[in-house]
Amino acid sequence: MSWFKPLKDSIVVVQESELVYSSFVHIPVKRKIYFNYLNNDIEAGEQIYANLDNKFVNKYIDSSLQEVTDHYSYIVVYEDSADDSFFTPIKSRAVGNILYFNAVEKIEKDTGYTKYYSVYYGATNIKYLEAIEIEGNDYYQKLAPENIPAVEGLYFDLASGDIEEYSYDAMEDSVKEYKLAFYNNGLDWIDGKSQNIGAKAFGSFDGPKFRIVGKKGPNYGKFKIRIFSYYDDNSISKNLALDWTTVDCHTSEESSNEVLYSNTLLEYSKYIFEIEVLSEKNVMSSSNSVEITKYQFSPNYKLTYDVEEINPNISFVKIGGIR
């Protein structure tokens, strides 16, 4: 069984032959993270997330029976089942029960891969590692306590401010299944703009955060929006997540790339929205035009976890969540 083993901070390595068993930090547990089925490719560098559910890798009960949150007691590692020597730690952060990290390489849908991600946890400060080379081979070594920086976001920690809440822009020409669709395009809509009463637009997205971006100004009117959820079999349900809600695009000065509508209270599920241009408009507006350029959200690739694996090189007791 391959296992990521960074070097201890106290070990000064001169030759590779000195890398003995006692030289490594033995991280107690890990879980593999799988992509079960992808509807779309994942691009290299794209921020993805996994729902931890009740698997709080950044929380534990200390010896005083107090719950401790430690952003540095876990690390996400990119691994390869076909190469026991391939380990690439990456920046990550758990916020509540959601684990965020960035894809190392492009992952194409309908393609089998030997590489996968694992989250290791149960040891302190394991995000504070530095890459070193020994006799032409790459290793990672834990930083000595006096070298651990006080600044958040360094080394293999993803700073909270770096988490992209809206990591995907869905536009009319998007290549993925998420696409801004204008009904009767070319007649009711021209380049994302319409002043035809009843003109409709649609799009699918993943919650919980969603927003529509477009133009505002003195010549813009109103549209209404509603949101439906999907069933587990990926079919559209009749369950309204949001009933018809009116959005006013009028402002005294024209501006682009404005958030026309935002919703942050949805679930981690798939939805579809419907937009309809209204005849009603602000009394100060000279037109009922609506112009939409994109909508934004973070795709949910439904990553799942394998069972918890115990490091075979160590033995410890874990009772009632105490470690």
Beta strands, then each sheet from edge to edge (+ up, - down):
strand 1: 29-35
strand 2: 47-51
strand 3: 59-61
strand 4: 67-69
strand 5: 74-80
strand 6: 87-90
strand 7: 92-95
strand 8: 98-102
strand 9: 115-121
strand 10: 129-134
strand 11: 137-142
strand 12: 168-170
strand 13: 181-182
strand 14: 193-194
strand 15: 200-206
strand 16: 210-216
strand 17: 222-230
strand 18: 236-248
strand 19: 255-263
strand 20: 270-277
strand 21: 290-297
strand 22: 303-305
strand 23: 309-310
sheet 1: 6+ 5- 9+ 1- 22+
sheet 2: 6+ 5- 9+ 1- 23+
sheet 3: 2+ 8- 7+
sheet 4: 3+ 4-
sheet 5: 10+ 11-
sheet 6: 12+ 21- 14+
sheet 7: 12+ 21- 16+ 19-
sheet 8: 13+ 15- 20+ 17- 18+
end
